[in-house]
Amino acid sequence: MKAAGIICEYNPFHNGHIYHIQQTKAITGCDVLICVMSGNFVQRGEPAIVDKRKRCHAALTHGVDLVLELPFPFATQSAAFFAEGAVRTLALAQVSNIVFGSESNDLYALSKLADLELNQFSDLTKEGMSSAKAYEILYGKQQPNDILAINYIREMKQYGITPMCIKRTNDYHDTALCGEFVGATALRSALLQDQNISRYTPMQIRKDEIHTLDEYYPYLQGLLFSLPREHLASLLLMDEGIEQHLIIHAKQCSTMAEFLAAATTKRYSTSRIRRTLIQLLHQVTKQSIDSLPPLTHLRVLGFNETGRSYLKLLKQQEDLTIASRMNQIPLPYRKLELTSAHMYGLFHPEQKLNEKELQPPLCL
């Protein structure tokens, strides 16, 4: 069976994602379509707006055959680490192609940029430059999906996976509800304003289901104010004294919006700050990430009959764990996923998300 892959968050799932699924099937001629999806928390440094099982169901209902979860350590980091985990997951699933959205839709140019060495990037960020500025110096001015694409392609080269792209038809940061396709940013904004988004998404999302980073702000303030500085400095992404920077602004600001506006600088982008807060929330240390074993498991969130048949083929691989239940995930990753589930459901106990985390995959 020929497999093609999609890297996604579906935060939330919308009509543009349906188009992406349809185009992926058309241009790859795949027998099975696999997506690797962020779980409880997403790459921009926020909780997913609705829970992953609901997003998984939407994907399976609209053409995806198998949904795999991107492990938490990769889902909540910068583009390079996000791409590393996502492409590795799809490589373990033996996909031939990965199809992604691109603002430029210029695969040749993106591939050339992907060939550039990353050593300079590390040097620039170590000097205190933001990731966004470092990318601009190395690659020129790039849009968010093209930055991800460069990192995807770089990772795909080592696995022999063929990259393919489709044209992104709307601006990543656009918040207007207009046109045939509306991006996830606009839909999240509309949901928070209690607007009707049924024209743009098949998902039915109630306002009381929505998760936001704002809910965590008092809790995060408490952690910043009470934890020893040396412990804060041991946490992932707490580098170059950013912990002191965060403490100062947390003392001055009463809401998450005020805090992010005040703490964002040329050195620390808003996304970087949000991702750092997610590591603080979960108490993820640098040491715990450095000591993670190589990724050799696939966590299955859901599948249809085609996906079930493909999983049976994957189970024949040696040194690959198909984790259909939480207790099958290797322990170091499992601890992080359990913490993530607890933190995601912290302010929504009525959703019983901890119980859902232990349930078997969805089967449609």
C-alpha positions in Angstrom: 0.0 0.0 0.0 1.4 3.4 -1.0 1.2 5.8 1.9 1.2 9.6 1.8 1.5 11.9 4.9 0.2 15.2 6.1 1.6 17.2 9.1 -1.2 19.0 10.8 -2.7 20.5 14.0 -6.3 21.0 12.8 -6.7 23.8 15.3 -9.5 23.8 14.4 -10.2 21.6 11.4 -11.6 23.6 8.5 -12.5 23.6 4.8 -8.9 24.4 3.8 -7.8 21.2 5.5 -10.5 19.3 3.5 -9.0 20.8 0.3 -5.5 19.8 1.4 -6.6 16.2 2.0 -8.3 16.0 -1.4 -5.3 17.5 -3.2 -2.9 15.2 -1.4 -4.9 12.1 -2.5 -5.1 13.5 -6.1 -1.4 14.3 -6.6 0.1 11.3 -4.8 -2.4 8.6 -5.8 -1.9 7.1 -2.4 -3.7 4.0 -1.1 -3.7 5.3 2.5 -3.5 8.9 3.8 -1.8 9.3 7.2 -1.7 12.5 9.2 0.5 13.3 12.2 -1.3 15.7 14.4 -0.3 17.8 17.5 -2.1 16.6 20.6 -3.2 18.7 23.6 -0.8 21.6 23.0 0.3 23.0 19.7 3.4 24.5 18.1 2.4 28.2 18.5 2.6 27.6 22.3 -1.0 27.2 23.3 -3.5 24.5 24.3 -5.4 23.2 21.2 -8.6 25.0 21.0 -10.6 21.8 21.2 -9.6 18.3 22.3 -7.6 16.0 20.0 -10.2 13.3 19.7 -12.7 15.7 18.3 -10.1 17.0 15.8 -9.1 13.4 15.0 -12.8 12.5 14.3 -13.1 15.5 11.9 -10.0 14.3 10.0 -11.2 10.7 9.7 -14.7 11.9 8.6 -13.2 13.9 5.7 -10.7 11.6 4.1 -7.8 10.8 6.4 -7.3 7.0 7.0 -5.0 7.0 10.0 -4.3 9.7 12.6 -1.1 9.6 14.6 -0.2 11.9 17.5 2.9 14.0 17.4 4.7 13.5 20.7 4.5 16.4 23.1 8.2 17.2 23.2 8.1 18.0 19.4 4.6 19.5 19.2 5.5 22.4 21.5 8.9 23.6 20.1 10.2 25.7 17.3 9.9 24.8 13.6 13.1 22.7 13.4 12.1 20.4 16.3 8.5 20.3 15.3 9.6 19.2 11.8 12.1 16.7 13.2 9.4 14.8 15.2 6.6 15.1 12.6 8.8 13.8 9.7 10.3 11.1 11.9 6.8 9.9 12.8 5.7 9.7 9.2 9.0 8.0 8.3 8.2 5.3 10.9 4.8 5.0 9.2 6.7 4.4 5.9 5.1 7.2 3.8 6.5 7.8 0.4 5.4 11.5 0.1 4.6 14.3 2.5 2.4 17.1 1.1 2.3 20.5 2.9 0.8 23.9 2.3 3.2 26.6 1.1 2.8 30.4 0.6 5.3 30.4 -2.3 4.5 27.0 -3.7 8.0 26.9 -5.1 9.3 23.5 -4.2 12.6 24.0 -6.0 13.5 27.2 -4.1 12.4 25.7 -0.8 14.6 22.6 -1.4 17.6 24.8 -2.1 17.0 26.7 1.1 16.7 23.5 3.0 20.2 22.6 1.8 21.7 25.5 3.7 23.6 24.6 6.9 21.9 25.3 10.2 25.1 26.1 12.1 24.7 29.8 11.3 21.1 29.7 12.7 22.4 28.3 16.0 25.1 31.0 16.2 22.7 33.8 15.5 20.2 32.7 18.1 22.9 32.2 20.7 23.9 35.8 20.1 20.4 36.8 21.3 18.6 37.1 18.0 15.0 35.8 17.7 14.4 32.7 15.6 12.2 34.7 13.2 15.0 37.3 12.6 17.6 34.5 12.2 15.5 32.8 9.6 15.1 36.0 7.7 18.9 36.6 7.6 19.6 33.0 6.5 16.6 32.5 4.1 15.3 35.9 3.3 11.8 37.0 4.3 9.7 33.8 4.6 6.1 33.2 5.5 5.2 30.8 8.4 4.3 27.8 6.3 7.4 28.2 4.1 9.6 28.2 7.2 8.0 25.0 8.2 8.4 23.6 4.7 12.1 24.3 4.7 12.5 22.3 7.9 10.2 19.5 6.6 12.2 19.1 3.5 15.5 19.1 5.4 14.2 16.2 7.5 12.7 14.4 4.6 16.1 14.2 2.8 17.5 11.8 5.4 14.6 9.4 5.0 14.2 9.5 1.2 10.7 10.9 1.5 9.5 13.0 -1.5 8.2 16.4 -0.6 5.2 17.9 -2.5 3.4 21.2 -1.9 0.2 22.9 -2.6 -0.5 26.6 -2.7 -1.8 28.2 0.5 -4.6 30.5 -0.6 -5.0 32.7 2.5 -2.7 34.7 4.8 -1.6 32.7 7.9 -2.2 35.7 10.2 -5.4 36.9 8.6 -8.3 37.2 11.1 -11.1 38.2 8.6 -13.9 35.8 7.9 -14.1 36.1 4.1 -13.4 34.2 1.0 -13.7 30.5 0.2 -11.1 29.4 2.8 -10.4 30.9 6.2 -7.4 30.0 8.2 -7.3 28.6 11.7 -6.1 31.9 13.2 -9.3 33.6 11.9 -11.5 30.8 13.2 -9.9 30.8 16.6 -10.5 34.5 16.9 -14.1 34.2 15.7 -14.8 31.4 18.2 -13.5 33.5 21.1 -15.9 36.2 19.9 -18.8 33.7 19.7 -19.2 34.2 16.0 -20.8 31.7 13.7 -18.1 29.8 11.7 -20.2 27.0 10.3 -19.6 28.3 6.7 -15.9 27.5 7.1 -15.6 24.4 9.1 -17.6 21.1 9.5 -16.7 21.1 13.2 -19.4 22.1 15.7 -17.6 23.8 18.6 -19.4 25.1 21.7 -17.9 28.0 23.5 -17.7 26.1 26.7 -15.4 23.5 24.9 -12.8 26.0 24.0 -9.3 25.9 25.7 -7.1 29.0 25.8 -3.8 30.0 27.2 -5.4 32.8 29.1 -6.9 30.4 31.5 -3.5 29.4 32.8 -2.1 32.9 33.4 -2.7 33.0 37.2 -1.2 29.5 37.6 1.8 30.5 35.5 2.3 33.6 37.5 2.3 31.5 40.7 5.0 29.2 39.2 7.2 32.2 38.1 6.9 33.8 41.6 7.4 30.8 43.7 9.9 28.5 42.0 13.6 29.0 42.7 15.5 30.8 39.9 17.9 27.9 39.5 15.0 25.5 39.0 13.4 27.9 36.4 16.7 28.0 34.6 16.7 24.2 34.3 13.5 24.2 32.4 13.4 23.7 28.6 13.6 27.0 26.7 14.5 28.9 29.8 17.8 30.3 28.3 19.8 33.4 28.5 18.0 34.8 31.6 14.6 34.7 30.0 13.1 33.6 33.4 14.0 37.0 34.9 12.4 38.7 31.9 9.2 36.7 32.4 9.1 37.3 36.2 9.4 41.1 35.8 6.5 41.3 33.3 4.3 38.8 35.2 4.5 41.1 38.2 3.4 44.0 36.1 0.6 42.5 34.0 -2.8 41.3 35.1 -3.8 39.4 32.0 -2.1 37.0 29.5 -2.7 39.5 26.7 -1.0 42.3 28.6 1.8 40.0 29.6 2.5 38.8 26.0 2.4 42.3 24.6 4.9 43.6 27.3 7.2 40.6 27.2 7.6 40.4 23.4 10.8 41.9 22.1 13.1 41.7 19.1 14.9 39.0 21.1 11.9 37.1 22.3 9.0 36.6 19.8 5.5 36.1 21.1 5.6 32.4 19.9 8.9 31.8 21.7 7.4 33.2 25.0 4.2 31.1 24.7 6.3 28.0 24.0 8.5 28.7 27.0 5.3 29.1 29.2 4.1 25.7 28.0 7.4 24.1 29.2 7.0 26.0 32.5 3.4 24.7 32.9 4.6 21.1 32.4 7.8 21.5 34.3 9.8 20.0 31.4 13.5 20.2 32.1 16.3 20.4 29.6 17.7 17.2 31.1 14.5 15.3 30.6 14.4 16.2 26.9 18.1 15.5 26.3 17.7 12.0 27.8 14.7 11.0 25.7 15.4 7.8 23.7 15.0 8.0 19.9 11.5 8.1 18.7 10.5 4.5 17.8 6.7 4.4 18.5 3.6 5.5 16.8 0.7 6.7 19.0 -2.5 5.9 17.2 -5.4 8.4 17.7 -7.8 7.0 15.2 -8.3 5.1 11.9 -10.9 3.8 9.4 -10.9 0.3 7.8 -8.1 1.3 5.4 -6.0 2.7 8.3 -6.6 -0.5 10.3 -5.3 -2.6 7.4 -2.3 -0.5 7.1 -1.6 -0.7 10.8 -1.5 -4.5 10.5 1.3 -4.1 7.9 3.2 -1.7 10.1 3.1 -4.1 13.0 5.3 -6.5 11.0 8.2 -4.0 11.4 10.9 -4.9 13.9 11.8 -2.2 16.5 8.6 -0.3 16.0 6.0 0.1 18.7 2.3 0.7 17.7 0.9 2.3 20.7 -2.9 2.0 20.7 -3.1 2.6 24.4 -1.3 4.9 26.8 0.6 2.1 28.6 2.2 1.0 25.3 4.0 4.4 24.9 7.6 4.2 26.0 7.8 5.5 29.6 9.8 8.7 29.1 7.3 9.9 26.5 4.3 8.5 28.4 5.1 10.6 31.5 5.1 13.8 29.3 1.8 12.8 27.6 0.1 12.1 31.0 1.2 15.5 32.3 0.0 17.1 29.1 -3.4 15.5 29.5 -3.7 16.6 33.1 -2.7 20.2 32.3 -4.9 20.3 29.2 -8.0 19.3 31.3 -7.1 21.4 34.3 -9.7 24.0 33.8 -12.3 21.8 32.1 -12.9 18.9 34.5 -16.4 18.4 33.0 -14.8 17.2 29.8 -13.2 14.3 31.6 -10.1 14.5 29.3 -7.9 12.4 31.6 -10.3 9.6 31.1 -10.4 10.1 27.3 -6.6 10.0 27.2 -6.7 6.4 28.4 -9.3 5.3 25.9 -8.5 3.2 22.8 -8.2 4.9 19.4 -11.3 6.1 17.5 -12.4 3.7 14.8 -14.7 4.9 12.0 
